[in-house]
Amino acid sequence: MADEYFLLVCDDVPHDVVLTDLGVRVMDVIQVVRRLTGLSLWRSKVLATQVPSVILAGVPEEDAAAAVSALRDAGAQAETREQPQPDLLKH
């Protein structure tokens, strides 16, 4: 039997939240990263200090926008990026 792939068309493309700059208020940003990811304080610090880093991956656009807003309110620079579509149709 031949392998068949189906491309599902969704209304909501998954987004990634990328932290691009930590800013001046480092502890505030680390606390926001901790709240968003559910990681420990130590792991949140490591993730936040290795910029650019993906804080959340594959979340809906509304959740990504809310996370970026929270990070910016804490003094960081962050952005959302659409996840690339898989190239399943190319042979």
C-alpha positions in Angstrom: 0.0 0.0 0.0 1.3 3.4 -0.9 2.0 6.0 1.7 -0.6 8.8 1.6 -0.4 12.1 3.4 -3.2 14.4 4.0 -2.7 18.1 4.6 -5.2 19.4 7.2 -6.3 22.9 6.7 -6.7 24.7 10.1 -7.9 28.1 10.9 -5.2 28.6 13.5 -1.6 28.1 12.5 0.6 27.3 15.5 2.9 30.0 16.7 6.1 30.2 18.7 6.9 32.8 21.3 10.5 33.9 21.0 12.4 36.0 23.6 14.8 38.2 21.7 16.1 40.5 24.5 16.0 40.1 28.2 15.9 43.8 29.0 16.8 45.6 32.2 14.3 44.1 34.6 15.8 40.6 34.5 14.0 39.1 37.5 10.6 40.3 36.4 11.1 38.7 33.0 12.3 35.4 34.6 9.2 35.4 36.7 7.0 35.8 33.6 8.8 33.0 31.9 8.3 30.8 34.9 4.6 31.6 35.0 4.2 31.0 31.2 6.2 27.7 31.0 5.6 26.2 34.5 9.3 25.5 34.8 11.3 25.9 38.0 13.0 29.2 38.8 16.4 27.9 37.9 15.3 26.5 34.5 13.3 29.7 33.7 16.5 31.7 34.4 18.6 29.5 32.1 15.9 29.7 29.4 15.5 33.4 29.6 19.3 34.2 29.7 20.0 32.2 26.5 18.4 34.6 24.0 17.1 34.3 21.4 15.1 31.4 22.9 11.7 29.9 22.2 9.6 30.2 25.3 6.5 28.6 24.0 6.2 26.4 20.9 3.1 25.5 18.9 0.5 27.6 20.8 -2.5 29.3 19.3 -2.1 32.9 18.0 -4.2 34.4 20.9 -2.1 32.6 23.5 1.1 33.7 21.8 0.0 37.3 21.6 -0.9 37.3 25.4 2.5 35.8 26.2 4.4 38.4 24.2 2.4 41.1 25.8 3.2 39.8 29.3 6.9 39.6 28.4 6.9 43.1 27.0 5.2 44.4 30.1 8.0 42.9 32.2 10.5 44.8 30.1 11.7 42.2 27.6 11.6 42.2 23.8 9.6 39.2 22.4 7.9 38.3 19.2 5.6 35.6 17.7 6.6 33.5 14.8 4.4 31.2 12.7 5.6 27.6 12.7 6.6 26.6 9.1 4.3 24.3 7.3 5.6 20.7 6.7 6.6 19.9 3.2 4.8 16.6 3.0 3.6 17.1 -0.6 7.1 17.3 -2.1 8.7 14.1 -3.3 
